[in-house]
Amino acid sequence: MNRPEVVSFFDPDTNTGTHIAIDPETRACAIIDSVLDYNPVSGRTCTASADQVIAEVKKRDLTVQWILETHAHADHLSAAPYLKEQLGGQTVIGENIIIVQGVFSDIFNLKDANSLTGKEFDRLMAEDELFHVGNIEAHAFHTPGHTPACMAWVIGDAVFVGDTLFMPDYGTARCDFPGGDAHTLYQSVQKLYQLPDATRMFLCHDYLPSDSRTQHILVTTVGEQKRNNIHIREGVSEAQFVKMRTERDKTLDLPRLILPSVQVNIRAGAMPPAEDNGTSYIKIPINKV
């Protein structure tokens, strides 16, 4: 058996897809790119999205081995600590998260002792590192370009690509965040395109193009991306892609939740340490980003 069953959830507030990859034989699973609901006006969190995942895991009597992050997201908060508390499993991200932690620790002037170590996560994985979801072989697939720490997770015949690629009619990730690079993203996508065409590709986001479909979709295939991705299909050169991506990124606003999200997600979803009044605070740097 090399084909995980995949159950997906869509959070309309952040356009985020969360996936459960299940080994049908052992009922072991991995949860990829979870969401902690956050209201930036009130500063309040809610576990409604994560609770849907928990309910599904319990309904199917699954054992959570892994809580995987494709990168330190800039558009939603991770629910990894809450899921781990409720379901168990190890929190995992690519080993280059240490680079991202260093960049944002400086931007936010973080003082907590663990902000640069990577130890907030249970495990940091390197390129091509092997692991298993039940009896299904899986491995880490380093795909930098959007961020230095981006990691796609290949689990059997499925790959979970985070923000690297969107649906073919929407294109690719932006490359203007700290450590991002359009040349590097191009090479990462070419590496993904070396996977078999039939490989199922599960996405972290779906944003509807303004002039076409009306239904959100979170899965495509490697072959469909190679043929039809509007930014980086077969025949598009690196120079063409870099020119397009660089010009497009200059027109984009920052994600609505980038400042709270990054501070939380570089800590594996944990909130900043509480201050002497017992309250945790999100920092908003002025004229910094």
Salt bridges, closest charged atoms under 4 A:
GLU5 OE2 - ARG60 NH1 2.72
ASP13 OD2 - ARG256 NH2 3.14
ASP33 OD1 - HIS73 NE2 2.94
GLU56 OE1 - LYS59 NZ 3.45
GLU56 OE2 - ARG60 NE 2.56
GLU69 OE1 - HIS73 NE2 3.10
ASP75 OD1 - HIS76 ND1 3.01
ASP75 OD2 - HIS205 NE2 2.98
ASP112 OD1 - ARG267 NH2 3.03
ASP122 OD2 - LYS84 NZ 2.78
GLU127 OE2 - LYS191 NZ 3.01
GLU129 OE2 - ARG123 NH2 2.87
ASP157 OD2 - ARG3 NH1 2.69
ASP157 OD1 - ARG200 NH2 2.68
ASP163 OD2 - HIS71 NE2 3.27
ASP163 OD2 - HIS146 NE2 3.33
ASP163 OD1 - HIS205 NE2 3.27
ASP169 OD2 - ARG213 NE 2.65
ASP176 OD1 - ARG174 NE 2.73
ASP197 OD1 - LYS226 NZ 2.85
ASP206 OD1 - ARG213 NH2 2.63
ASP206 OD2 - HIS216 ND1 3.56
GLU238 OE2 - HIS183 ND1 2.86
GLU247 OE2 - LYS243 NZ 2.96
ASP249 OD1 - ARG245 NH2 2.73
